[in-house]
Amino acid sequence: MEQLPLSWDHCRSFLGVWRTGSLSAAARASGLTQPTVARHITLLEEALGGGALFIRSPHGLSPTDLAGALIPHALAMEAASAAMLRTASGAEGGISGAVRISASQIIGVEVLPGMLTRFSADYPGIDFELVATNETSDLLRRDADIAVRMVRPAQGALVAQKAGNIQLAMYAHKDYLARRGRPETVDALQDHAIIGFDQQTAGIQALQSIGMPLKREMFAFRTDNDVAQLAAIRAGFGIGICQPNLARGNPDLIRLFPEEMSFSLETWITMHEDLRGNRRMRLVFDHLVSEMTAYAKASTGLH
């Protein structure tokens, strides 16, 4: 039997039904009619060999095991389609369209919004999609256009520029220190409420490598979310790691062990080399390099 061609329109309807759980909701979201979406699903099933993609359930249309196996591939097609459109719109010379940026949770929430606001004042036609995650986005698969990374990029086919080192240090809220006392030595941390990681054992190992006698069980507040850790420090729960730049705006946060417990993370701005000629991407890339370099210098007191 001759294999039917695979249509992206059919895959898009497939993702719509998967996300919404019904033909009617998928039709409304896509601007199509319900019969059209139903036909797309039928044609996709035929192109894939005839297996059913959805079954009816009390909660609507539920994906079959086959559909579940196909979802990652359909999402990759969707991401590739969006990347093609972004690349094409940039190649046409217009400074408009979307730029998808990946950054760590703390950088994405606490740092980038201000930087992107300043950029947007000069280029209001550019929209931003921000992926705030501690997972490394795959730029080769176009999970993001530009990434702010705390480690040196290891993948090939990337444009990467170092933006300096961001300093990290130990901080506690003054109310916590008034309540529990200020530790005078690193060893004294064992008698305090430490804010740290849950499952992120690599983070614990990084702290141990700089002389902190910490184990997961010693953390009184455990979370792998950097923003939640910072919120706990600000709330006065205990002692944790904070960027000096973020602490300077809050006089209630007190730095501990400025000599013994100071370390830093490399900061890199990266993008796929295919986007080098895209003016929109290059403008955002250069802006982030400039802003993050200044931010890194400020974290060490170098202006």
N, C-alpha and C positions, 0 to 999 in steps of 0.2 A: 504494500500500500504506500502510495506517495505521501510523504509527510507534508502537512500544511504549513505555510509560513507562519512564524510567530509575530504577532502584531503588538507594538508597544501600547496602542490604544486599548487592546484587550487586557494587557497586563495592568494598565492603569485602572481599568474598571475592576479588575480582580483585587487590587490593593484597596480600592474604595469600598468594596463589599467587606473585605477583611477588617477594615478600620471601623466601619459603621454597623456591621451586622445585618444589613438589609439592602435589598435592591433599591428601594425607594429613597433611602437616606443617601446611598452612594450616588444615585441619579441627581438628587438635589445638590450635592456637594460638587459634582462635576459639570452641572449644567446640561446633562443629557436626559433623555426620557428613560423611564423604568424599562420599557421593552428593549431599548437599545443596550442598556447595561446587561440585561438578561441574555441578549443575543451575544454580547461580547464574552460572557462567561461560558456560554455553550460552545462558541467557536474556539475559545482557548482550551477547553476540555478536549475538543476534537483534535486540536493541534498537538496536544500533549499525550495523545493515545487513548482518550476516551474515559479516563478516570474522573470521578466526581471530585469537585473542589470544595463544595459546601453541602451540608446536610441541614435540614430544618430541625430546630430545637425549640423548646419553650421560650428561649431568649432571642430567637431570630435565626439567622443563618450562621452555623458554626463551621469553621474550616475543618476539612478532613486531614488525615495524616499527610496525604499528598500535598495539600495546600500548605501545611506547616513546613514541609521540606522545601517548598518553592518560595516561601516568603523572603528569605535572605537574598535570593537571586533577583526577585522582583524589586526589592528595595535597592539593590545595587544598580539595576537598570534605571530606577527613578533618580538616584543620585547622579548617575552618568548623564542622564538627559538634562538635569538641572545644570550640571557643570558645563555641558556643551553650550547651553543657552547663555550662561554667564560669560564663557570664553568668546562666543560669537558677538555678543553685544559689546564687549570690550574692544574687540578687533575692529568694530565699525567706527571707533573713534569717539563715541559719545561717552561723557563722564556721567553715567547713570547705571542703575542696576544694583544687584545684590552682591555682597562679599560675605562669605561664610568664614568665621574665625573660630578657631578652637584654642582654648586656654584652660589652665588649671582653675579649680573652683575659686580659690582666693583671688587670683588675678582677674578672672572673669567677672567676679562680683564686686570686688573692692577697687580695682585699678582701671580696667579697660573702659567702663562707662564714661568716665571723665575724659579720657583720651579720645574716644570716638565722638563725644560731644563737641570737642574742639575741632576735630576734623570735619564734622558735619556742618559746622558753621560756614566753611568754605566750599563744601561740596554737598549741598542738600539733596542732590539727585541720587546719591549712593545710599542704599539700604544695607543694614547689617543683620546677619544671622549669627548669634553667639552660642557656641557649644561650650558650656562651662563644665569641664570634667577632668578628673585626674587620669583618665585613660588617654593613651596616646592615639590621636586621630591619625588614620592612614591617609596621608596626602596623596600617595600614589593612586589610591582608589577614589580620590576626591571626596573623602569624608568631610573635608574642609578645604578652603582655598588657601588660607594662611593660618599658621599655628604659632602660638607663643609657648615655647617649651622650656622646661627647667633642666633639660639634659641635652647634650650635644646630639644632633641628628645623626642617625646611623644609616638611614636609607640613602640610596643613590637617587639621581634624577631630581634632587631638591636644590633650590636656592636657599642658602642659609647665611645669616649674619648674626654674629654675637653682639648682644646688647649689654654686656657687662655682667657683673655678679650682684645678686640681690642678697643683702645681709639678713640674717635671722638671729634672733636673740630670745632669751627667757624673760617673760614679763608676768606680773601679777597686778591685780587691782589693789589700790591702797586699802580698800575695805577688807580684802582678804588678809593682807599683811597685818592690819590692826587686829583682826580676829585670831589669826594663827601665829603671828610673829614672822619676822623676816629670816629666812635661812642664811646663815653666815658662811656655810661651806656647801660644796656640791653634795657631799655625803649626807648633809642634813635634809636633802630633798626627800629622803626615804620617810621622813616624818610629816610630809606635807601632801596635800591633795594635788596630784599631777594630772594635767589634761593631756591626753595622748591618743594613740591609734587603737583601733579595734583589731581588724584583720590585716592591716597593712604592715606586715612584719618587716618589709624593706625599710619602712620609715623608722621603726624601732631600731633596726640595725644601724641606720645612719646616725641616730642619736648616740648609740653605744660607741660608734667609731670615733666620736669626738670627746669621749670620756664620761658620758652620762651613764651612771650605773642603773639603767632602767630596764625593766622587763614589763611585758604586757600587764601582768597581774598587779603591778604597782600603780597603774593608772586608775584614779578614782572616777574619771570621766573619760569614757572610751568612745571614739567615733572616727571613722575614716573620712568624714566631711570636714575639710579645712575651715569652711565658714562657720560650722557649728563649734569647732574648737575655739575660733576667735571670739565667737559670741559668749562662750563659757568664760573665757578670760575677762572679757568686758563686764560680764555679770558678777565677777568676783568669786566664781566657783573655786578656782585654784590657780596653779602656776602652769604656764604653757608657752609654746613657741609663737612668736609674732614678728612680723617685719617692722623694723623701727619706723619706716615711713607711715605705717598704719597706726602705730602707737603715739607718734608725735602729735597727732590731732586730739589726743585724749590725755590730759595731764594727770588723770587718775591712774593711768597705767605706769607702773614703776619697773624699770629694767633691773634685772638681777644678774650678778656675775658678769659684768661687762668685759672683763679680761678673759675669764676662763671659758665662757660659754658663747663665744661669738663664732659663727660659721656662715657660709654663703652658698648659694646655688647659682650655677651658670644660667644665663638667660639667652635664648636664641629665638630669632624670628625666622620662620621658614615658609616656603611655598613651593609648589611644583614648578619645575623649570619651564614647562610649557606655558605658564602664565607670565613669564618674564616680559613678553612684549605686550601684555594687556595693560593699557594705561591705568585703568581703574584699579587693578590689583597692585600695580607698581606704586601708585600714589598711597594706597593704604599701607603697603609693606614698608615704604620709606618713612611714613609717618610713625608707624609703630616702632621702627628701629630708633628713630630720633627720640620719641617719648619714653620708650623703655630704657634707653641708654641714660637719659636724664634721671629717670626714676631710680635706676640702679646706683648711679653716682650719689644721689641724695640719701640712699640708704646707708652709705658709709661716711656721710658728711662731706663728700667731695662735690663741690658745686662748679 
